[in-house]
Amino acid sequence: MLLLLEMGDRLPSEKNGKILGKVLAALSDSTRDTDVTGWYANNCVIGVMFTEIGAVDSNSVPGTIMARVTETLRSNLTLEQFNWVSLSFHVFPSGWDSDAQGPSNPTLYPDLSRREDARKVSGVMKRMMDILGSVLALVLFSPIFLIVAVAIKATSRGPVLFRQRRLGLNNNSFVFLKFRSMYVNNDAAVHKEYVQRLIAGKADKQPSNDNGQGVYKLTKDSRITRVGAFLRKTSLDELPQFINVLKGEMSLVGPRPPVPYEVEAYDIWHRRRLLEARPGITGLWQINGRSRVTFDDMVRLDLHYARTWSLWMDIKILLRTPGAVVLGEGAH
């Protein structure tokens, strides 16, 4: 829980800073050792992070904290100064277990807002590259689209395209497109169970057909068709996602979009990958081992990409992707 304390603009900023500095010192002495007190905005807003608060307590704790903070303020401020103080509470995580789209309180993510503002121009250029790249890909691969569609229809009943709800940037959901590689009306329970164990770090590597290192993915999956196995191995099943890119739901480069039941099993720090960047067809994970990489390492790659992103990085990833597809490293 984050408490923010400010006094508005009734006094000159220098005087405000001195008064708040006095309050800051008092709060530091009156809070727990596990709490963190400091400047949320230098000499303007005090921030106190109250850690180790359970979900059950999150509704009752503000009242207790308010009483403690009020006592501290009354002891260190005049009545007039006390009446100028404004307090606000912000709970993390919030909005993830409801239908809210993305983080409901940007106060908890100021670094993301600053980064987004600093990257507005390059972000427009990235979007232009996505549009141009997806249009060229759809035109270039149109014969392959036709061949794959015929192969799917000739070998199994059901639609050519597989549509699935996925979560993208800021937890926004969209319809994710792939060429269908499984039989229709299959049970996702096996995959859900394995993914939850994978996210928890309890999943074992599954045997692979290439160099025997194994992969963190279900390999002996009876739901996959013979054509589907080939499509997955060659990543041809991913081609319809250029439509998602063209619509702005995905990018050419970015983290892979998860299904909702994956996000339900995320640790708090895993959720950051849905706040940092728009999901993509390829990314650092795909060119660095793919399914040979643990889930935690995949998230670290996603976060590293978001922190160090540049157009040149996207270009380098795109140039390395065909080689990773041809070698099939980690694909299954």
Beta strands, then each sheet from edge to edge (+ up, - down):
strand 1: 2-6
strand 2: 36-41
strand 3: 45-49
strand 4: 86-90
strand 5: 161-167
strand 6: 173-179
strand 7: 251-253
strand 8: 280-282
sheet 1: 2+ 3- 1+ 4-
sheet 2: 5+ 6-
sheet 3: 7+ 8+
end
